[in-house]
Amino acid sequence: MKDTDIIIIPKGARICPSEQGHNNFYYPLRNKGAILTQDLQVSTLPWIGGGSLKAYRVVGEHKVVWADSAQLDEI
């Protein structure tokens, strides 16, 4: 998968929002996780530090969410 690929995090998947932390890096807010009520279009980010979660930029928004890549479908 390339960084520019658009993928779908499907309805029903669990995501975590981001928080800014040490050295202004973004980290998943695991205690604020949510279940999606609709599909979400995202693109991958080449970030590390989320453990089993990967970072994704929400298409059309200035927002980063974290999700388990096993839940995702490539368009």
N, C-alpha and C positions, 0 to 999 in steps of 0.2 A: 504494500500500500504506500503510495506517495503522500507527502505532506499536504499536497493540494487537492487530494481526493475528497469529494463530498460523500459523507456516509450518513446513515440514519441511525439514531438511537431510537429504538421502537417504543411505542406506547407500552407501559407496564415495566420498563427497565428502571433500575435504581440509579440515580445520579447524585453527585455531591457538588455543591457550589465551591468556589475558591475563596481563599483568604490570602492577603498579602502577609508574608512573614519575614524571616531572616533574609537580609540583603535584598529586600523587595521581591523575593521570589514568591510565586503563587503555590499554595498547597491546598489539598482537598480538605474541606470542612466535613469530616466523616460524621460528626454528630448532628449535622443539618441535612442529611440525605433526604431525598424525595423520590417518589415514584411518578414517572411521567404519565400524564393523562392524554397526551397526544404525541405523535412522532416528532422528533427534533432533528433538523438538519445541522450537521457539524462538519468541521474539517479537523484533521489531526494536527497536533502540535508536538514538536520533537522534544518534549520536556520529560524529565525524570523526577523521582522523589515522591511518587504517589503510591509506592508499593505495588499492589496488584491492579491499581487504577491507572488509566492513561488520561492525559489532558486533551480536551477538545474545545475549539473555538466555535461558538454558536454562529451560524451563518446569518449575516445581516445585523448582528448585535456585537457590542463590545463586551462580551461575556465569555468566561471560561468555565467549563464544567468538567467533572471527572467521572469516568465510568469504566466498568470492566469491559475490555475490548471484545470479550466472548459474546456480549449481548448485541453487537452491532452488525448491520447489514450494509454492504457497499452498494451504491447506486450504479 
